[in-house]
Amino acid sequence: MDTVLILTILIVIGALAFDFINGFHDTANAIATSVSTKALKPRHAIILAAVMNFVGAMAFTGVAKTITKDIVDPFKLENGTVVILAALLAAIAWNLITWYYGIPSSSSHALIGSIAGAAIASAGFASLNYGGFLKILEALIISPILAFAVGFIVYSIFKVVFKNNNLSKTNRNFRTMQIATAALQSFTHGTNDAQKAMGIITMALIVNNYQTSADIQTWVQVSCALAMGLGTSVGGWKIIKTVGGKIMKIRPVNGVAADLTGAAIIFGATYIHLPVSTTHVISSSILGVGASHRLKGVKWGTAQKMLITWVITLPISATLAGIFYFILNLLF
């Protein structure tokens, strides 16, 4: 078995591992509000999220194609196999570190930063596809801001529409609605996040001359969808506690507003083929809803920690990828 094939297999395994880790790392995003309000039991919520993540992952491939060709050009990538492997190792390392400490960081930021960092280590800053890379960065920056604003507006509308309703009855109805919104949010999570590993595998197939286009092969899509679904079934309880309780005290009506907002922003990004951080979109939705509900009720200290992680993930993952690149380059 030649070295190129071995490295390609390692990248496929690494990409599936990344998707699996992404599944349990980001499960909390989709189901934290429904678990915290007891709309769903944790086990039921995780099963629902796993199934809907798989369905979402099988529905689209546009984001995968963006990852494949918009950060760097896989057809011109110097020492591409080692670049991709280094990027995967860095992204996985950062995901595991943040999961261990219960920090809701972004798998998307980690992967995109890692690809850029490894490519720069290989061939300098000229290796980046600046048009596509900046477009992705804009989406990563704008999406949580938009989620905060939309969450604020949606909950403001809810307050006007339901202000005269019986509180107990309203909460009961919204708790039932949360089952549907958790499913919707899990579906949109799958449509965006699972595609990132698909893009990585496709990059590896291109740089090693196993395919000549950026199209996503069916076996790649199915395997990544399965990895995401299986990872989701493991769950991420530390992050559920952060997203579901440490940002604000969530009631069913808050949860529905946040879930609808997060799902809308994520699906909108998927529709225009842009990867976004589902972690930060959903967390920002909750922040927007919380600010609309009662400004003092939001735990801004938690929000500050999340913002810091949001800022540092790209440069840290890029640096880690550069280090992994130099190590791997010595080995291969």
Secondary structure, DSSP 8 states (H G I E B T S, - for coil): --HHHHHHHHHHHHHHHHHHHHHHHHHHHHHHHHHHTTSS-HHHHHHHHHHHHHHHHHH--HHHHHHHHSSB-TTT-TTHHHHHHHHHHHHHHHHHHHHHTT----HHHHHHHHHHHHHHHHH-GGGB-HHHHHHHHHHHHHHHHHHHHHHHHHHHHHHHHTTTS-HHHHHHHHHHHHHHHHHHHHHHHHHHHHHHHHHHHHHHHHHTTS-SSS---HHHHHHHHHHHHHHHHH--HHHHHIIIIIS----HHHHHHHHHHHHHHHHHHHHTT----HHHHHHHHHHHHHHHH-GGGS-HHHHHHHHHHHHHHHHHHHHHHHHHHHHHHHH-
